[in-house]
Each structure stands twice: as C-alpha cells, then as structure tokens.
Amino acid sequence: MGTKGTPMLDSLGHQFPPVDLHTLSGTATLGLAARPESVRRARDFTRSTLHGWRLPEQFDAVALVVSELVTNALRHGVAGRPTAYEPRTHGSAGGAAGREPAGHPTVELELMRCSGRLICAVHDPSKSAPRVGEMDGVGESGRGLHLVECFSDGWGWRTLAGERHGKVVWAVFRTGGPGG
C-alpha cells in the first residue's frame, strides 16, 4: 500500500507539509492545459479521486481549494502554453489510471493521501511567489488564497529545482484517519 513517490514530492523533500511520506497510500495527478475549462476538469478529477479513496465528505472544501489553486496557476503562473494531458494515478486507491503524458503539462494537479492527511499540490512553470490579494468586499479577485487558508488546515509553496522548474503551491487537509 504505498508508492515510490511522485515528481513533486521528490523535488520538495523535507520542505513539504509536515506529514509522514512513508504513509503515502495513493497519489493521483492530472495535467491541465491553459484553458478556462481546466478548472472544472480539475474539480471533476478531484471528485472522482476522493470518491475512489472513500473520502467524498472532503469534496466541498478540497474542490474549492483545488479551484482556487488551479485558477491562480492558470492566471498568474502560465506563459500561455496550451497542451492537453491525461490523468495518471499511483498507489492502491486512486481513480482511473490514464496515459502518462510525454513531457510536462502546463499546470499539474496532484492529490496525495497520507495517514490522516490529504494534500493538494498544484505545479506551474512560474517561480513567482503566490500573493495574498487585497480583499475589498466587492471585488471578484484577490480572495483565492484567503479561501485556501480558511478551508484547508494549512498551505504553503516552494520553488522547484533540478529537472522540474517553477513552483508548487500546496494545501493540506485532515481526513480524520490515523494521525489526523
């Protein structure tokens, strides 16, 4: 019941959220093109993955965070390289496995299930730090990271090095299982 790790986790090492990576029981990754419909595709992928992991009660909060992180990655982290990619799943309890993409997608969503934790990570090609926007009470934008902070149990980001370029922004959720 585990995996050999994932590209984002391998790159981040100990700087990732405080979870025991030896308890990683499943990962699911989806590459996304730089198109508005990719946000809905990410939510649908999240729904099917959480259902496969028997965590449907987590969907509302996780889907909101996924929507915000993917929207931010597409809006602020992409230099306009639209390419479609298929989902791929690792571990024992993921969604439907898909074809491995050749190369790296424009934006990549990765869901990881660890003991008592669910991690949502979004990779984009920009190394620019995510910024918490000004909330004016009326505006449609600037609320994304505020929502991520409110609906998750923690979030952060790191730049990537080595073969992976850009950054990953992550959010962690307690699942109520062991250690949660």
Phi and psi in degrees as GROMACS dihedral restraints (atoms count N, CA, C in turn):
[ dihedral_restraints ]
;  ai    aj    ak    al  type     phi  dphi    fc
    3     4     5     6     1  -163.4    20    10
    4     5     6     7     1  -177.8    20    10
    6     7     8     9     1  -130.2    20    10
    7     8     9    10     1   173.5    20    10
    9    10    11    12     1   -90.7    20    10
   10    11    12    13     1     8.0    20    10
   12    13    14    15     1   105.3    20    10
   13    14    15    16     1   176.9    20    10
   15    16    17    18     1  -133.6    20    10
   16    17    18    19     1   160.7    20    10
   18    19    20    21     1   -55.5    20    10
   19    20    21    22     1   -44.6    20    10
   21    22    23    24     1   -66.9    20    10
   22    23    24    25     1   -42.4    20    10
   24    25    26    27     1   -64.8    20    10
   25    26    27    28     1   -41.5    20    10
   27    28    29    30     1   -60.1    20    10
   28    29    30    31     1   -40.5    20    10
   30    31    32    33     1   -70.6    20    10
   31    32    33    34     1   -32.9    20    10
   33    34    35    36     1   -85.7    20    10
   34    35    36    37     1   -30.8    20    10
   36    37    38    39     1    56.3    20    10
   37    38    39    40     1  -134.8    20    10
   39    40    41    42     1   -74.3    20    10
   40    41    42    43     1    -6.0    20    10
   42    43    44    45     1   -82.5    20    10
   43    44    45    46     1    -2.5    20    10
   45    46    47    48     1   -77.0    20    10
   46    47    48    49     1   175.7    20    10
   48    49    50    51     1   -54.9    20    10
   49    50    51    52     1   154.6    20    10
   51    52    53    54     1   -71.8    20    10
   52    53    54    55     1    80.1    20    10
   54    55    56    57     1  -133.0    20    10
   55    56    57    58     1   156.4    20    10
   57    58    59    60     1   -85.6    20    10
   58    59    60    61     1   104.6    20    10
   60    61    62    63     1   -67.2    20    10
   61    62    63    64     1   -13.2    20    10
   63    64    65    66     1   -71.9    20    10
   64    65    66    67     1   -15.7    20    10
   66    67    68    69     1   -96.4    20    10
   67    68    69    70     1    10.0    20    10
   69    70    71    72     1   -60.6    20    10
   70    71    72    73     1   116.6    20    10
   72    73    74    75     1  -109.6    20    10
   73    74    75    76     1    -6.7    20    10
   75    76    77    78     1  -176.2    20    10
   76    77    78    79     1   146.5    20    10
   78    79    80    81     1  -136.9    20    10
   79    80    81    82     1   150.1    20    10
   81    82    83    84     1  -141.5    20    10
   82    83    84    85     1   131.4    20    10
   84    85    86    87     1  -126.4    20    10
   85    86    87    88     1   139.2    20    10
   87    88    89    90     1  -133.9    20    10
   88    89    90    91     1   123.4    20    10
   90    91    92    93     1   -85.9    20    10
   91    92    93    94     1   141.8    20    10
   93    94    95    96     1  -128.5    20    10
   94    95    96    97     1   141.4    20    10
   96    97    98    99     1   -83.3    20    10
   97    98    99   100     1   162.5    20    10
   99   100   101   102     1   -81.5    20    10
  100   101   102   103     1    69.2    20    10
  102   103   104   105     1  -138.0    20    10
  103   104   105   106     1   148.6    20    10
  105   106   107   108     1   -57.5    20    10
  106   107   108   109     1   -34.9    20    10
  108   109   110   111     1   -69.3    20    10
  109   110   111   112     1    -9.2    20    10
  111   112   113   114     1   -65.8    20    10
  112   113   114   115     1   -28.5    20    10
  114   115   116   117     1   -65.6    20    10
  115   116   117   118     1   -44.8    20    10
  117   118   119   120     1   -65.1    20    10
  118   119   120   121     1   -39.8    20    10
  120   121   122   123     1   -61.0    20    10
  121   122   123   124     1   -39.6    20    10
  123   124   125   126     1   -65.0    20    10
  124   125   126   127     1   -40.9    20    10
  126   127   128   129     1   -64.4    20    10
  127   128   129   130     1   -43.3    20    10
  129   130   131   132     1   -61.7    20    10
  130   131   132   133     1   -42.7    20    10
  132   133   134   135     1   -62.1    20    10
  133   134   135   136     1   -41.9    20    10
  135   136   137   138     1   -63.1    20    10
  136   137   138   139     1   -44.3    20    10
  138   139   140   141     1   -58.8    20    10
  139   140   141   142     1   -49.4    20    10
  141   142   143   144     1   -68.1    20    10
  142   143   144   145     1   -35.9    20    10
  144   145   146   147     1   -66.8    20    10
  145   146   147   148     1   -47.4    20    10
  147   148   149   150     1   -64.2    20    10
  148   149   150   151     1   -36.0    20    10
  150   151   152   153     1   -63.0    20    10
  151   152   153   154     1   -44.6    20    10
  153   154   155   156     1   -63.6    20    10
  154   155   156   157     1   -30.6    20    10
  156   157   158   159     1   -89.1    20    10
  157   158   159   160     1     5.6    20    10
  159   160   161   162     1    58.0    20    10
  160   161   162   163     1    44.2    20    10
  162   163   164   165     1  -127.5    20    10
  163   164   165   166     1    42.7    20    10
  165   166   167   168     1   -63.9    20    10
  166   167   168   169     1   -24.2    20    10
  168   169   170   171     1   -68.2    20    10
  169   170   171   172     1   -16.4    20    10
  171   172   173   174     1   -84.1    20    10
  172   173   174   175     1   -10.9    20    10
  174   175   176   177     1   -57.9    20    10
  175   176   177   178     1   -47.9    20    10
  177   178   179   180     1   -57.0    20    10
  178   179   180   181     1   -51.9    20    10
  180   181   182   183     1   -67.3    20    10
  181   182   183   184     1   -44.9    20    10
  183   184   185   186     1   -65.9    20    10
  184   185   186   187     1   -41.5    20    10
  186   187   188   189     1   -63.8    20    10
  187   188   189   190     1   -38.8    20    10
  189   190   191   192     1   -62.8    20    10
  190   191   192   193     1   -44.8    20    10
  192   193   194   195     1   -66.1    20    10
  193   194   195   196     1   -43.6    20    10
  195   196   197   198     1   -57.4    20    10
  196   197   198   199     1   -46.2    20    10
  198   199   200   201     1   -58.6    20    10
  199   200   201   202     1   -44.7    20    10
  201   202   203   204     1   -67.4    20    10
  202   203   204   205     1   -45.7    20    10
  204   205   206   207     1   -66.1    20    10
  205   206   207   208     1   -41.7    20    10
  207   208   209   210     1   -68.1    20    10
  208   209   210   211     1   -42.1    20    10
  210   211   212   213     1   -59.0    20    10
  211   212   213   214     1   -46.6    20    10
  213   214   215   216     1   -61.2    20    10
  214   215   216   217     1   -42.5    20    10
  216   217   218   219     1   -62.7    20    10
  217   218   219   220     1   -42.3    20    10
  219   220   221   222     1   -70.1    20    10
  220   221   222   223     1   -39.1    20    10
  222   223   224   225     1   -76.2    20    10
  223   224   225   226     1   -41.6    20    10
  225   226   227   228     1  -113.2    20    10
  226   227   228   229     1   -16.6    20    10
  228   229   230   231     1  -111.1    20    10
  229   230   231   232     1    -2.3    20    10
  231   232   233   234     1  -110.8    20    10
  232   233   234   235     1   137.6    20    10
  234   235   236   237     1   -98.1    20    10
  235   236   237   238     1    30.6    20    10
  237   238   239   240     1    70.6    20    10
  238   239   240   241     1    56.8    20    10
  240   241   242   243     1  -119.8    20    10
  241   242   243   244     1    76.0    20    10
  243   244   245   246     1   -71.0    20    10
  244   245   246   247     1   119.0    20    10
  246   247   248   249     1  -147.4    20    10
  247   248   249   250     1   136.5    20    10
  249   250   251   252     1   -90.5    20    10
  250   251   252   253     1   143.1    20    10
  252   253   254   255     1  -136.8    20    10
  253   254   255   256     1   159.7    20    10
  255   256   257   258     1  -104.0    20    10
  256   257   258   259     1   155.2    20    10
  258   259   260   261     1   -70.6    20    10
  259   260   261   262     1   154.4    20    10
  261   262   263   264     1  -140.6    20    10
  262   263   264   265     1   145.8    20    10
  264   265   266   267     1  -128.7    20    10
  265   266   267   268     1   142.0    20    10
  267   268   269   270     1  -127.8    20    10
  268   269   270   271     1   155.9    20    10
  270   271   272   273     1    95.6    20    10
  271   272   273   274     1  -175.7    20    10
  273   274   275   276     1   -87.2    20    10
  274   275   276   277     1   -24.0    20    10
  276   277   278   279     1  -130.7    20    10
  277   278   279   280     1    40.7    20    10
  279   280   281   282     1   -91.1    20    10
  280   281   282   283     1  -177.1    20    10
  282   283   284   285     1   -76.7    20    10
  283   284   285   286     1  -161.7    20    10
  285   286   287   288     1   -68.7    20    10
  286   287   288   289     1   131.8    20    10
  288   289   290   291     1   -74.8    20    10
  289   290   291   292     1   143.4    20    10
  291   292   293   294     1  -122.3    20    10
  292   293   294   295     1  -173.1    20    10
  294   295   296   297     1   -75.1    20    10
  295   296   297   298     1   145.7    20    10
  297   298   299   300     1   -74.4    20    10
  298   299   300   301     1   132.3    20    10
  300   301   302   303     1   -76.7    20    10
  301   302   303   304     1   150.9    20    10
  303   304   305   306     1   -87.8    20    10
  304   305   306   307     1   122.9    20    10
  306   307   308   309     1    84.6    20    10
  307   308   309   310     1  -170.3    20    10
  309   310   311   312     1  -106.6    20    10
  310   311   312   313     1   140.1    20    10
  312   313   314   315     1   -72.5    20    10
  313   314   315   316     1   168.8    20    10
  315   316   317   318     1   -64.6    20    10
  316   317   318   319     1   -50.5    20    10
  318   319   320   321     1  -131.6    20    10
  319   320   321   322     1   142.5    20    10
  321   322   323   324     1  -128.8    20    10
  322   323   324   325     1   127.1    20    10
  324   325   326   327     1  -101.5    20    10
  325   326   327   328     1   130.3    20    10
  327   328   329   330     1  -129.4    20    10
  328   329   330   331     1   127.1    20    10
  330   331   332   333     1  -107.4    20    10
  331   332   333   334     1   132.6    20    10
  333   334   335   336     1  -130.1    20    10
  334   335   336   337     1   134.2    20    10
  336   337   338   339     1  -110.9    20    10
  337   338   339   340     1   121.2    20    10
  339   340   341   342     1  -122.3    20    10
  340   341   342   343     1   174.2    20    10
  342   343   344   345     1   -56.9    20    10
  343   344   345   346     1   108.7    20    10
  345   346   347   348     1    73.8    20    10
  346   347   348   349     1     7.4    20    10
  348   349   350   351     1  -139.3    20    10
  349   350   351   352     1   149.7    20    10
  351   352   353   354     1  -126.2    20    10
  352   353   354   355     1   129.2    20    10
  354   355   356   357     1  -117.1    20    10
  355   356   357   358     1   133.5    20    10
  357   358   359   360     1  -113.9    20    10
  358   359   360   361     1   121.1    20    10
  360   361   362   363     1  -126.3    20    10
  361   362   363   364     1   135.2    20    10
  363   364   365   366     1  -123.9    20    10
  364   365   366   367     1   122.4    20    10
  366   367   368   369     1  -101.5    20    10
  367   368   369   370     1   135.3    20    10
  369   370   371   372     1  -137.6    20    10
  370   371   372   373     1   164.9    20    10
  372   373   374   375     1   -77.2    20    10
  373   374   375   376     1    -6.3    20    10
  375   376   377   378     1   -86.9    20    10
  376   377   378   379     1   143.6    20    10
  378   379   380   381     1   -97.3    20    10
  379   380   381   382     1     2.7    20    10
  381   382   383   384     1   -68.7    20    10
  382   383   384   385     1   138.0    20    10
  384   385   386   387     1   -66.9    20    10
  385   386   387   388     1   140.2    20    10
  387   388   389   390     1   -66.4    20    10
  388   389   390   391     1   143.2    20    10
  390   391   392   393     1  -120.1    20    10
  391   392   393   394     1   135.1    20    10
  393   394   395   396     1   -77.4    20    10
  394   395   396   397     1   120.8    20    10
  396   397   398   399     1   -79.0    20    10
  397   398   399   400     1   167.9    20    10
  399   400   401   402     1   -76.5    20    10
  400   401   402   403     1   131.5    20    10
  402   403   404   405     1  -101.5    20    10
  403   404   405   406     1   116.5    20    10
  405   406   407   408     1  -103.7    20    10
  406   407   408   409     1     3.7    20    10
  408   409   410   411     1    84.3    20    10
  409   410   411   412     1   -18.6    20    10
  411   412   413   414     1  -119.1    20    10
  412   413   414   415     1   -32.7    20    10
  414   415   416   417     1   -65.4    20    10
  415   416   417   418     1   151.9    20    10
  417   418   419   420     1   -84.5    20    10
  418   419   420   421     1   -19.5    20    10
  420   421   422   423     1  -116.4    20    10
  421   422   423   424     1   169.8    20    10
  423   424   425   426     1    92.8    20    10
  424   425   426   427     1    -2.5    20    10
  426   427   428   429     1   -99.0    20    10
  427   428   429   430     1   -12.7    20    10
  429   430   431   432     1   -52.4    20    10
  430   431   432   433     1   -56.5    20    10
  432   433   434   435     1   -72.8    20    10
  433   434   435   436     1   -25.2    20    10
  435   436   437   438     1   -62.6    20    10
  436   437   438   439     1   -43.2    20    10
  438   439   440   441     1   -66.1    20    10
  439   440   441   442     1   -41.5    20    10
  441   442   443   444     1   -57.9    20    10
  442   443   444   445     1   -44.6    20    10
  444   445   446   447     1   -63.7    20    10
  445   446   447   448     1   -39.9    20    10
  447   448   449   450     1   -72.6    20    10
  448   449   450   451     1   -36.6    20    10
  450   451   452   453     1   -97.5    20    10
  451   452   453   454     1   -10.7    20    10
  453   454   455   456     1  -108.5    20    10
  454   455   456   457     1   172.6    20    10
  456   457   458   459     1   -94.4    20    10
  457   458   459   460     1     5.6    20    10
  459   460   461   462     1   159.0    20    10
  460   461   462   463     1   154.4    20    10
  462   463   464   465     1  -151.4    20    10
  463   464   465   466     1   164.2    20    10
  465   466   467   468     1  -170.8    20    10
  466   467   468   469     1  -172.8    20    10
  468   469   470   471     1  -155.7    20    10
  469   470   471   472     1   158.6    20    10
  471   472   473   474     1  -148.9    20    10
  472   473   474   475     1   146.6    20    10
  474   475   476   477     1   -78.8    20    10
  475   476   477   478     1   155.1    20    10
  477   478   479   480     1  -104.9    20    10
  478   479   480   481     1   153.8    20    10
  480   481   482   483     1  -131.2    20    10
  481   482   483   484     1   176.0    20    10
  483   484   485   486     1    77.2    20    10
  484   485   486   487     1  -137.6    20    10
  486   487   488   489     1   -70.5    20    10
  487   488   489   490     1   -26.8    20    10
  489   490   491   492     1   -89.1    20    10
  490   491   492   493     1   135.1    20    10
  492   493   494   495     1  -119.8    20    10
  493   494   495   496     1   158.2    20    10
  495   496   497   498     1   101.4    20    10
  496   497   498   499     1  -144.8    20    10
  498   499   500   501     1  -142.1    20    10
  499   500   501   502     1   166.3    20    10
  501   502   503   504     1  -128.3    20    10
  502   503   504   505     1   132.9    20    10
  504   505   506   507     1  -111.2    20    10
  505   506   507   508     1   130.0    20    10
  507   508   509   510     1  -126.9    20    10
  508   509   510   511     1   155.6    20    10
  510   511   512   513     1  -136.9    20    10
  511   512   513   514     1   143.4    20    10
  513   514   515   516     1  -119.3    20    10
  514   515   516   517     1   144.2    20    10
  516   517   518   519     1  -129.3    20    10
  517   518   519   520     1   140.6    20    10
  519   520   521   522     1   -78.7    20    10
  520   521   522   523     1   138.3    20    10
  522   523   524   525     1  -106.8    20    10
  523   524   525   526     1    -3.8    20    10
  525   526   527   528     1    85.1    20    10
  526   527   528   529     1    -3.2    20    10
  528   529   530   531     1   -80.7    20    10
  529   530   531   532     1  -165.5    20    10
  531   532   533   534     1   -56.4    20    10
  532   533   534   535     1   131.5    20    10
  534   535   536   537     1    81.3    20    10
  535   536   537   538     1    -0.5    20    10
